Amino acid sequence: MNFGGLNEPQFRRRLMGFVIVFLATAGTCNLMVTVASGDWFSFALWVLSAGLIAWTFLSRSAWWLLMPVAIGFGGLFYFGFKLYLYEIALLVCFLPLLPQLATGQKLEVGRGKLPPVIYFLIAYMTLHLLVSCYFAKNEDAPMGSIVRVYGKGMWPLIFAVLFYARGSTRPLKWALHLFLGAALARSILGVVGYFFPQAIASVMGFILPGLYSEGVELRESGLWVLYLSVAACSLMPRLISKLFYVGLILLAFGCVALGGGAGRVGHGGGNSLDVGVLAEEVCAVDCRFERAGCGFGCL
């Protein structure tokens, strides 16, 4: 089918270009107005929206790269309820698949069909979740905790199905280094949290990993750095590159040892703080920053 002398793929690309230019122009004009008026919340919202739109239409085969970053970095948002970073990443990773599914684009991933048992397992867990929520509603039990537990078990299966069907392994090397960088940043925050607890306030309700756990976070992030550094070291052809990752391996051992020996004064053992108590402490720190004119708001 021709559209003014253009075939269908060319017409789609031309139409997509016009849409991107229109949105970019409208967003730029709005950003200029919001910056001039000092409305920084709207500015941040527009920047986030522009980033999501760009990610949706430009990520292509790299649509899944946010997931290893979210898993490696950790952290959560708290607005009276918990929202983990990997849960947000799962939703954002799904956005680039919508245009592909809408246009019928096929990706050559060279894989067969998944075993039916995967789909049966997802269906079973979904049914189990609905039954548990039904009983929880009748008994006035906290339904949010039940959904959270089932969500932790179901999201890897959902992501596995999406990746197996439409995930390319071409950016796998990028995924390894992004995963390692996120885990390393998490370890650095854990070290800061160990020596300088509550040194940095949360930003817009996001509780950074490690800053409030007094080193306990290093047990997980240090192991991530260890595993990923070993994998990256095996891929490096030059000796000097291998020595860099050997240094990260030694650093990871130190982080795990530091987190394994961390004790909690006043809270008992090595257990991390309850999120409710943590949120109150974070809010108190944010309020001090707010009064100091640093621009942070309470949770």
C-alpha positions as CSV (number, residue, x, y, z in Angstrom):
1,M,0.0,0.0,0.0
2,N,1.3,3.4,-1.0
3,F,0.8,6.6,1.0
4,G,1.7,9.6,-1.3
5,G,4.5,7.7,-3.0
6,L,5.8,6.1,0.3
7,N,5.5,2.5,1.1
8,E,4.1,1.4,4.5
9,P,7.4,1.2,6.5
10,Q,8.5,4.6,5.1
11,F,5.1,6.1,6.0
12,R,5.3,4.8,9.5
13,R,8.8,6.2,10.0
14,R,7.8,9.6,8.6
15,L,4.7,9.7,10.8
16,M,6.7,8.8,13.9
17,G,9.2,11.5,13.0
18,F,6.4,14.2,12.8
19,V,4.9,13.0,16.2
20,I,8.3,13.1,17.9
21,V,9.1,16.6,16.5
22,F,5.6,17.9,17.6
23,L,6.0,16.5,21.1
24,A,9.5,17.8,21.4
25,T,8.5,21.3,20.3
26,A,5.5,21.4,22.7
27,G,7.6,20.0,25.6
28,T,10.3,22.6,25.0
29,C,7.9,25.5,25.0
30,N,6.3,24.2,28.2
31,L,9.7,23.7,29.8
32,M,10.6,27.3,29.0
33,V,7.4,28.5,30.7
34,T,7.8,26.3,33.8
35,V,11.4,27.3,34.3
36,A,10.6,31.0,33.9
37,S,7.8,30.7,36.5
38,G,9.9,28.6,38.9
39,D,7.6,25.6,38.8
40,W,10.3,23.0,39.3
41,F,7.8,20.2,40.0
42,S,6.3,20.6,36.5
43,F,9.7,20.9,35.1
44,A,10.7,17.5,36.6
45,L,7.4,16.0,35.4
46,W,8.0,17.1,31.8
47,V,11.6,15.9,31.8
48,L,10.4,12.5,33.1
49,S,7.6,12.4,30.5
50,A,10.1,13.3,27.7
51,G,12.5,10.5,28.9
52,L,9.7,7.9,28.9
53,I,8.6,8.9,25.4
54,A,12.2,8.8,24.2
55,W,12.7,5.4,25.8
56,T,9.5,4.0,24.4
57,F,10.3,4.8,20.8
58,L,14.1,4.7,20.7
59,S,15.2,1.8,23.0
60,R,14.2,-0.9,20.5
61,S,16.1,-4.1,21.2
62,A,17.6,-2.6,24.5
63,W,14.1,-2.3,26.1
64,W,15.0,-4.7,28.9
65,L,18.3,-3.0,30.0
66,L,16.6,-1.0,32.8
67,M,15.7,-4.2,34.7
68,P,19.3,-5.2,35.6
69,V,20.0,-1.6,36.6
70,A,17.0,-1.6,38.9
71,I,17.8,-5.0,40.4
72,G,21.5,-4.0,41.0
73,F,20.7,-0.6,42.5
74,G,17.7,-1.4,44.6
75,G,15.9,1.2,46.7
76,L,12.2,1.9,47.0
77,F,9.6,4.7,46.9
78,Y,7.5,5.2,50.0
79,F,4.2,7.1,49.8
80,G,2.4,5.4,52.6
81,F,3.0,2.2,50.6
82,K,6.1,0.6,49.2
83,L,7.0,0.7,45.6
84,Y,10.2,-1.0,44.7
85,L,12.5,0.2,41.9
86,Y,12.3,-3.1,40.0
87,E,8.5,-2.9,39.9
88,I,8.7,0.4,38.2
89,A,11.4,-0.9,35.8
90,L,9.2,-3.8,34.8
91,L,6.4,-1.3,33.8
92,V,8.9,1.0,32.0
93,C,10.5,-2.0,30.2
94,F,7.0,-2.9,28.9
95,L,6.4,0.5,27.3
96,P,8.7,0.0,24.2
97,L,6.9,-3.2,23.4
98,L,3.6,-1.5,22.9
99,P,4.5,0.2,19.6
100,Q,6.1,-3.0,18.4
101,L,3.0,-5.0,19.2
102,A,0.7,-2.3,17.8
103,T,2.6,-2.2,14.4
104,G,3.1,-6.0,14.3
105,Q,6.8,-5.7,14.3
106,K,8.6,-9.0,14.6
107,L,12.0,-9.4,16.3
108,E,14.3,-12.2,15.1
109,V,15.3,-13.6,18.4
110,G,15.7,-17.2,17.1
111,R,13.9,-19.0,19.9
112,G,11.2,-21.5,20.0
113,K,8.1,-21.4,22.2
114,L,8.3,-21.4,25.9
115,P,7.1,-24.6,27.7
116,P,3.4,-24.5,28.6
117,V,4.3,-25.1,32.2
118,I,5.5,-21.5,32.5
119,Y,2.1,-20.2,31.6
120,F,0.3,-22.7,33.8
121,L,2.6,-21.5,36.7
122,I,1.7,-17.9,36.1
123,A,-2.1,-18.8,35.9
124,Y,-1.8,-20.9,39.1
125,M,-0.1,-18.1,41.0
126,T,-2.6,-15.5,39.8
127,L,-5.5,-17.8,40.9
128,H,-3.8,-18.4,44.2
129,L,-3.4,-14.6,44.6
130,L,-7.1,-14.0,44.0
131,V,-8.2,-16.6,46.5
132,S,-5.8,-15.3,49.1
133,C,-7.1,-11.7,48.6
134,Y,-10.7,-13.0,48.9
135,F,-10.0,-14.6,52.2
136,A,-8.0,-11.6,53.4
137,K,-10.9,-9.3,52.6
138,N,-13.3,-11.4,54.6
139,E,-11.0,-11.6,57.6
140,D,-9.9,-8.0,57.4
141,A,-6.2,-9.0,56.9
142,P,-3.7,-6.6,55.3
143,M,-4.2,-7.2,51.6
144,G,-1.2,-5.1,50.6
145,S,1.3,-7.5,52.2
146,I,-0.3,-10.4,50.4
147,V,-0.1,-8.8,47.0
148,R,3.5,-7.8,47.8
149,V,4.5,-11.4,48.5
150,Y,2.9,-12.8,45.4
151,G,4.3,-9.9,43.3
152,K,7.9,-10.9,44.3
153,G,7.3,-14.4,43.0
154,M,5.4,-13.4,39.8
155,W,7.4,-10.5,38.4
156,P,10.4,-12.6,37.4
157,L,8.1,-15.0,35.5
158,I,6.4,-12.2,33.7
159,F,9.7,-10.6,32.7
160,A,11.1,-14.0,31.6
161,V,8.1,-14.5,29.2
162,L,8.6,-11.0,27.7
163,F,12.4,-11.4,27.4
164,Y,12.1,-14.9,25.9
165,A,9.5,-13.7,23.3
166,R,11.0,-10.3,22.3
167,G,14.3,-9.8,24.1
168,S,17.5,-9.6,22.1
169,T,20.8,-10.7,23.6
170,R,22.8,-8.3,21.5
171,P,23.2,-5.7,24.3
172,L,24.1,-8.4,26.8
173,K,27.6,-6.9,27.4
174,W,26.0,-3.5,28.1
175,A,23.6,-5.2,30.5
176,L,26.5,-6.8,32.4
177,H,28.4,-3.5,32.8
178,L,25.2,-1.5,33.7
179,F,24.3,-4.2,36.3
180,L,27.8,-4.0,37.8
181,G,27.8,-0.2,37.8
182,A,24.4,-0.1,39.6
183,A,25.5,-2.7,42.2
184,L,28.8,-0.8,42.7
185,A,26.9,2.4,43.3
186,R,24.7,0.6,45.8
187,S,27.8,-0.7,47.6
188,I,29.2,2.8,47.8
189,L,26.0,4.1,49.3
190,G,26.1,1.1,51.8
191,V,29.6,2.1,52.9
192,V,28.4,5.7,53.3
193,G,25.4,4.5,55.3
194,Y,27.7,2.4,57.5
195,F,30.0,5.2,58.5
196,F,27.7,8.2,58.2
197,P,24.1,6.9,58.9
198,Q,21.3,9.2,57.6
199,A,23.9,11.5,56.0
200,I,21.7,12.0,52.9
201,A,18.0,12.7,52.9
202,S,15.5,11.0,50.5
203,V,14.5,12.8,47.4
204,M,10.8,12.9,46.4
205,G,10.0,9.9,48.6
206,F,12.8,7.7,47.2
207,I,14.7,5.9,49.9
208,L,18.2,5.2,48.7
209,P,19.6,1.8,49.4
210,G,22.2,1.4,52.1
211,L,22.0,4.8,53.7
212,Y,19.7,3.8,56.5
213,S,20.6,0.1,56.9
214,E,23.9,0.6,58.8
215,G,25.9,-1.7,56.5
216,V,23.4,-4.6,56.3
217,E,22.7,-3.7,52.6
218,L,26.3,-4.5,51.8
219,R,25.7,-8.2,52.1
220,E,23.6,-8.3,49.0
221,S,25.2,-5.5,47.0
222,G,28.7,-6.8,47.7
223,L,27.8,-10.2,46.5
224,W,26.4,-8.7,43.3
225,V,29.6,-6.8,42.7
226,L,31.6,-10.0,43.4
227,Y,29.6,-12.2,40.9
228,L,29.5,-9.6,38.2
229,S,33.1,-8.6,38.5
230,V,34.2,-12.3,38.1
231,A,32.0,-12.5,34.9
232,A,33.4,-9.2,33.5
233,C,36.9,-10.2,34.3
234,S,36.6,-13.4,32.3
235,L,35.5,-11.3,29.2
236,M,38.5,-8.9,29.3
237,P,41.2,-9.7,26.8
238,R,43.9,-7.4,28.3
239,L,45.7,-8.0,31.6
240,I,45.3,-4.4,32.8
241,S,41.6,-4.6,32.3
242,K,41.5,-7.8,34.3
243,L,43.4,-6.2,37.1
244,F,40.8,-3.5,37.4
245,Y,38.1,-6.1,38.0
246,V,40.3,-8.1,40.3
247,G,40.4,-4.9,42.4
248,L,36.6,-4.8,42.3
249,I,36.5,-8.4,43.5
250,L,38.7,-7.5,46.5
251,L,36.5,-4.5,47.2
252,A,33.4,-6.8,47.1
253,F,34.9,-9.1,49.6
254,G,35.5,-6.1,51.9
255,C,31.9,-4.9,51.5
256,V,30.5,-8.4,52.3
257,A,32.7,-8.7,55.3
258,L,31.7,-5.2,56.5
259,G,28.0,-5.9,56.0
260,G,28.2,-9.4,57.6
261,G,29.7,-7.9,60.8
262,A,27.3,-5.0,61.0
263,G,25.3,-4.8,64.2
264,R,22.3,-2.7,64.9
265,V,22.4,-0.6,68.1
266,G,19.0,-0.2,69.6
267,H,17.2,-2.3,67.0
268,G,18.7,-5.7,67.8
269,G,20.8,-8.0,65.6
270,G,21.3,-7.4,62.0
271,N,17.7,-6.9,60.9
272,S,17.0,-3.7,59.0
273,L,14.5,-1.1,60.2
274,D,10.8,-1.5,59.6
275,V,9.8,0.6,56.6
276,G,7.3,2.6,58.7
277,V,9.9,3.5,61.2
278,L,12.4,4.2,58.5
279,A,9.9,6.5,56.7
280,E,9.5,8.5,59.9
281,E,13.2,8.9,60.3
282,V,13.6,9.9,56.6
283,C,10.7,12.4,56.9
284,A,12.4,14.0,59.9
285,V,15.7,14.3,58.0
286,D,13.8,15.7,55.0
287,C,12.1,18.3,57.2
288,R,15.5,19.5,58.5
289,F,16.7,19.9,54.9
290,E,13.4,21.7,54.1
291,R,14.0,24.2,56.8
292,A,17.5,24.6,55.7
293,G,16.3,25.6,52.3
294,C,17.6,22.6,50.4
295,G,14.4,22.0,48.6
296,F,13.6,18.5,49.9
297,G,10.1,17.7,50.9
298,C,8.6,15.3,53.5
299,L,7.4,11.9,52.4
